[in-house]
Amino acid sequence: MSRVTMYGKPGCHLCDEAREVIRAVCAEAGVDWTEVDITQDDQLFTQYGEQIPVTFVDGKQHDFWRVDPARLRKALMR
């Protein structure tokens, strides 16, 4: 199971930015991450459609819209 999950959708520029931050920070920390496309699930689209990207760390919501690299690093050190 991945420690970090990002909910997003194709064509979302904030998702593109968040993906790069998450990819870099997780690589530094040696942590797996996964991305979920909310357009493939009506419930997720309804729940997160206005907040994407939404980032979870260890199953708890961590951020939405933007991912702060320092804050993500700190969360992964716990």
MIGU-675890 format. One line per 2 residues: number of its first residue (from 1); their letters; for each residue x, y, z of N, C-alpha, C, O, CB. Coordinates in pm, 1 decimal. Glycine has a CB too. Layout:
N
NUM	a	X/Y/Z/X/Y/Z/X/Y/Z/X/Y/Z/X/Y/Z; ... .
END
This chain:
78
1	ms	83.5/-117.9/0.0/0.0/0.0/0.0/88.3/124.7/0.0/185.8/132.7/74.7/-95.2/-0.4/121.4; 54.0/219.9/-82.8/131.1/343.3/-92.8/101.2/435.3/24.6/-12.3/442.3/71.8/101.1/414.8/-224.8 .
3	rv	202.1/504.7/70.9/182.8/600.8/180.4/116.3/727.6/133.2/44.5/792.5/209.3/315.2/634.7/245.2; 139.4/764.2/6.9/84.5/887.2/-47.9/-8.7/852.9/-164.3/25.7/774.0/-252.3/198.0/983.2/-93.9 .
5	tm	-126.9/913.7/-162.6/-222.8/898.3/-271.3/-267.1/1036.8/-316.0/-301.6/1121.9/-234.0/-345.0/811.6/-227.7; -265.5/1057.9/-446.9/-313.8/1183.0/-502.2/-437.1/1154.6/-586.7/-434.0/1070.3/-676.4/-203.9/1253.4/-585.8 .
7	yg	-544.6/1225.0/-557.7/-666.1/1218.0/-638.0/-663.8/1336.6/-733.7/-647.7/1450.9/-690.9/-795.8/1218.7/-548.0; -679.8/1309.9/-862.3/-675.6/1415.2/-962.2/-746.6/1371.1/-1088.0/-820.0/1272.3/-1088.8/-532.1/1454.5/-993.3 .
9	kp	-723.0/1447.5/-1196.5/-781.5/1411.2/-1325.3/-691.8/1461.9/-1437.6/-614.2/1555.5/-1418.3/-925.0/1468.9/-1339.3; -702.4/1400.2/-1554.5/-624.5/1443.9/-1669.2/-660.5/1588.2/-1707.7/-775.5/1629.9/-1694.3/-647.3/1349.1/-1788.1 .
11	gc	-561.8/1662.5/-1755.2/-585.3/1798.0/-1801.1/-592.2/1902.1/-1691.3/-625.9/2017.4/-1717.9/-709.3/1801.8/-1877.8; -561.4/1864.3/-1570.0/-565.9/1955.1/-1454.4/-424.1/2007.6/-1430.0/-335.1/1931.4/-1392.2/-622.7/1882.1/-1325.5 .
13	hl	-403.5/2138.0/-1451.6/-267.6/2192.2/-1435.7/-220.1/2187.5/-1291.0/-100.7/2170.2/-1266.7/-262.3/2335.6/-1486.2; -310.0/2202.5/-1194.8/-269.2/2190.1/-1053.7/-228.2/2046.5/-1022.5/-137.3/2023.2/-942.9/-384.1/2234.5/-959.2 .
15	cd	-295.7/1950.7/-1085.7/-258.9/1809.6/-1067.0/-120.1/1783.4/-1123.7/-40.8/1710.3/-1064.3/-362.5/1716.3/-1134.3; -90.8/1843.6/-1239.3/41.5/1827.0/-1299.5/149.7/1880.1/-1206.0/253.1/1816.0/-1187.2/48.6/1899.0/-1435.7 .
17	ea	125.5/1997.7/-1147.3/222.9/2056.0/-1054.3/237.5/1970.2/-928.5/349.0/1944.5/-883.0/181.1/2199.1/-1015.8; 125.8/1926.4/-873.1/128.8/1844.2/-751.7/199.2/1711.9/-776.9/276.3/1664.7/-693.3/-13.2/1818.7/-700.4 .
19	re	172.5/1652.4/-892.4/233.8/1523.5/-927.5/386.7/1533.4/-925.6/454.1/1442.8/-876.7/185.4/1476.8/-1066.7; 440.8/1642.3/-978.4/586.5/1659.0/-981.5/643.2/1675.3/-840.8/748.0/1619.1/-809.1/624.6/1780.2/-1067.6 .
21	vi	574.6/1751.7/-756.6/619.6/1768.1/-617.6/614.8/1634.5/-544.8/710.4/1596.5/-477.3/532.6/1872.8/-543.3; 504.4/1564.0/-558.6/487.7/1434.8/-490.3/592.2/1336.2/-540.8/655.0/1266.3/-461.2/344.6/1378.2/-512.5 .
23	ra	611.1/1329.9/-670.5/709.5/1236.9/-728.8/849.0/1263.5/-671.3/918.9/1170.0/-632.1/712.0/1250.0/-883.9; 889.1/1389.9/-666.5/1023.0/1425.0/-617.9/1039.3/1396.1/-469.1/1138.8/1336.6/-427.8/1051.7/1572.1/-644.9 .
25	vc	942.0/1437.9/-388.5/952.4/1419.4/-243.2/947.3/1271.7/-207.3/1022.8/1226.2/-121.4/839.9/1495.3/-170.5; 860.2/1197.3/-271.3/851.8/1053.7/-241.7/978.4/980.7/-284.9/1021.7/887.2/-217.5/729.9/992.0/-311.0 .
27	ae	1037.7/1021.8/-395.7/1164.1/960.8/-438.9/1273.7/987.9/-336.7/1350.7/898.0/-302.7/1206.1/1014.2/-577.7; 1281.1/1111.1/-287.7/1380.7/1145.9/-184.1/1362.5/1060.4/-59.2/1459.3/1014.7/1.5/1370.3/1295.5/-146.8 .
29	ag	1235.8/1039.9/-22.1/1204.9/968.7/102.0/1200.1/816.9/83.6/1189.9/743.1/181.6/1072.5/1017.0/157.0; 1207.5/770.3/-40.7/1198.3/627.0/-65.8/1060.2/571.2/-35.1/1046.2/459.5/14.5/1301.5/554.0/15.6 .
31	vd	958.2/651.6/-65.8/820.0/617.2/-32.3/740.5/597.1/-160.9/756.3/672.0/-257.4/754.7/727.8/56.0; 655.5/495.6/-161.0/567.6/471.5/-275.0/450.5/568.6/-273.0/405.1/611.5/-166.9/516.7/326.5/-274.7 .
33	wt	401.8/602.9/-393.4/283.3/685.8/-404.2/200.2/635.6/-521.3/249.8/565.0/-609.1/320.6/835.6/-421.7; 74.1/673.0/-520.9/-16.1/631.9/-627.7/-106.9/748.0/-663.4/-129.0/838.9/-583.4/-99.0/508.0/-586.2 .
35	ev	-158.8/743.4/-783.9/-251.5/846.5/-830.3/-382.9/780.5/-869.4/-384.4/674.4/-931.8/-191.9/926.3/-950.2; -493.3/844.7/-831.8/-626.2/796.1/-864.4/-693.8/899.2/-953.4/-701.0/1017.1/-918.6/-709.8/768.9/-735.8 .
37	di	-743.2/855.1/-1067.7/-814.3/941.0/-1161.8/-961.1/946.3/-1120.4/-1033.1/847.2/-1132.8/-799.0/889.3/-1308.9; -1005.0/1061.2/-1071.6/-1142.4/1073.1/-1020.7/-1246.8/1066.5/-1131.8/-1365.0/1047.2/-1103.2/-1158.3/1203.3/-944.1 .
39	tq	-1206.0/1082.3/-1257.8/-1304.2/1075.4/-1366.3/-1350.1/932.0/-1390.9/-1445.3/908.9/-1465.5/-1245.3/1134.1/-1494.8; -1283.2/836.8/-1329.0/-1319.0/696.0/-1346.2/-1416.0/646.2/-1239.9/-1454.6/529.3/-1240.8/-1194.6/611.0/-1344.3 .
41	dd	-1455.8/734.8/-1147.8/-1543.7/695.1/-1037.3/-1636.5/812.5/-1004.5/-1591.2/916.8/-957.5/-1460.3/652.2/-910.7; -1766.3/794.7/-1029.6/-1863.0/903.2/-1008.0/-1862.2/955.7/-865.2/-1872.7/1076.4/-843.3/-2002.1/855.8/-1042.8 .
43	ql	-1850.0/866.6/-768.7/-1849.3/908.0/-628.0/-1726.8/994.2/-597.3/-1739.3/1097.9/-532.2/-1852.0/784.6/-535.4; -1608.6/952.5/-643.3/-1487.9/1031.7/-620.9/-1496.1/1166.3/-692.9/-1451.2/1268.2/-640.4/-1364.2/954.4/-667.6 .
45	ft	-1553.4/1166.1/-813.0/-1566.4/1291.0/-887.8/-1656.7/1389.0/-812.8/-1626.6/1508.0/-804.0/-1622.3/1264.0/-1029.2; -1766.2/1338.5/-759.7/-1857.4/1423.1/-681.6/-1789.6/1473.0/-555.1/-1803.8/1589.7/-518.6/-1985.5/1346.0/-645.5 .
47	qy	-1716.5/1385.6/-488.6/-1653.5/1419.2/-360.9/-1536.7/1517.3/-376.9/-1523.0/1609.8/-296.9/-1604.8/1292.4/-292.9; -1453.3/1498.5/-478.0/-1329.4/1574.7/-489.1/-1321.0/1666.8/-610.9/-1220.5/1735.9/-627.5/-1215.4/1480.9/-492.2 .
49	ge	-1421.6/1669.7/-694.9/-1416.7/1741.4/-820.9/-1375.2/1887.3/-812.7/-1311.4/1938.5/-904.7/-1547.0/1733.9/-883.8; -1410.0/1954.6/-705.0/-1377.1/2097.4/-689.7/-1250.4/2121.1/-607.1/-1209.0/2235.8/-590.8/-1493.5/2170.2/-624.6 .
51	qi	-1188.8/2016.3/-555.5/-1072.7/2031.9/-467.6/-943.6/1977.1/-525.9/-838.2/1992.5/-464.0/-1099.3/1964.8/-337.4; -947.5/1914.7/-640.8/-829.4/1845.3/-691.0/-716.0/1940.5/-723.1/-738.0/2055.4/-761.4/-864.6/1765.5/-813.6 .
53	pv	-595.6/1891.6/-707.0/-561.2/1760.0/-654.7/-579.9/1753.0/-503.6/-559.9/1851.1/-432.0/-417.9/1725.0/-690.9; -618.2/1636.3/-457.8/-630.8/1610.3/-314.7/-526.4/1504.7/-280.4/-517.6/1401.0/-346.1/-777.3/1563.0/-275.5 .
55	tf	-447.9/1531.8/-177.5/-339.3/1442.1/-138.5/-367.8/1381.6/-1.9/-406.4/1451.4/91.9/-204.6/1516.9/-137.1; -348.1/1251.2/7.7/-360.4/1178.6/133.7/-224.5/1121.0/170.7/-150.4/1073.8/84.4/-467.7/1066.1/123.6 .
57	vd	-192.7/1125.0/298.5/-72.1/1061.7/351.0/-117.4/965.1/460.0/-186.0/1003.3/554.8/31.5/1168.5/406.5; -77.8/839.7/444.2/-115.3/734.0/539.4/-266.0/730.6/563.8/-311.7/710.2/676.2/-42.1/754.1/672.3 .
59	gk	-342.8/751.1/455.6/-487.9/738.9/463.3/-562.0/860.7/514.8/-684.7/858.6/523.7/-521.1/626.0/548.1; -489.8/967.6/549.1/-553.9/1088.3/600.5/-530.3/1203.4/503.3/-421.1/1218.4/448.5/-500.2/1124.0/741.9 .
61	qh	-635.7/1285.5/482.3/-620.1/1397.4/390.2/-511.9/1491.6/439.1/-509.5/1532.6/555.2/-752.2/1472.5/373.5; -422.5/1524.6/347.4/-306.0/1606.2/380.1/-317.2/1746.0/318.7/-296.4/1845.2/388.5/-177.8/1537.4/331.6 .
63	df	-349.3/1755.5/191.3/-355.7/1882.1/118.5/-462.2/1874.0/10.4/-508.7/1765.9/-25.8/-218.7/1917.3/56.7; -499.8/1991.5/-40.7/-574.9/1998.8/-164.7/-531.2/2124.2/-239.1/-480.0/2218.6/-178.8/-728.7/1999.4/-138.2 .
65	wr	-551.4/2124.4/-368.5/-511.0/2227.9/-463.7/-360.2/2235.7/-483.0/-313.2/2224.0/-596.2/-562.1/2361.5/-418.2; -284.3/2254.7/-378.5/-138.4/2265.2/-392.5/-70.8/2173.0/-289.8/-125.5/2145.5/-183.0/-90.9/2413.8/-373.3 .
67	vd	48.6/2126.4/-325.2/125.6/2041.1/-234.4/253.0/2116.1/-197.6/334.0/2149.2/-284.1/158.5/1901.2/-299.6; 269.3/2142.1/-69.8/389.5/2208.2/-20.0/495.5/2101.6/4.1/474.4/2012.9/86.8/360.3/2289.4/110.7 .
69	pa	609.3/2107.4/-65.7/709.6/2001.4/-51.1/761.1/1985.9/91.2/779.1/1873.4/137.9/825.3/2028.4/-142.4; 785.3/2096.8/161.5/837.1/2088.4/299.3/734.9/2022.6/391.2/770.4/1941.4/476.6/873.6/2229.1/352.8 .
71	rl	609.6/2057.5/373.5/503.9/1999.3/457.1/487.8/1849.8/428.6/466.2/1770.8/520.4/370.0/2072.5/433.5; 498.2/1811.4/301.3/489.3/1669.5/265.8/608.3/1593.2/322.6/590.8/1483.7/376.1/482.7/1651.9/112.6 .
73	rk	728.9/1648.4/312.1/846.9/1582.5/371.3/826.9/1559.1/520.1/854.3/1450.4/570.9/973.8/1666.9/348.1; 778.9/1661.9/590.0/756.8/1651.1/733.9/655.6/1541.2/765.9/675.2/1463.3/859.2/708.8/1785.3/790.5 .
75	al	549.0/1535.3/689.4/445.5/1430.6/711.6/502.6/1292.1/689.8/466.1/1198.6/761.1/324.8/1451.7/617.6; 591.7/1276.8/592.6/648.9/1145.5/563.2/754.3/1102.7/666.2/788.7/984.8/674.1/710.6/1146.4/424.3 .
77	mr	804.7/1196.6/743.9/903.7/1164.0/847.1/839.1/1109.2/975.0/907.6/1054.1/1061.1/986.3/1287.7/880.5; 710.0/1124.4/986.3/639.5/1076.9/1106.7/630.5/927.5/1109.4/574.5/870.8/1203.3/500.3/1135.9/1114.7 .
END
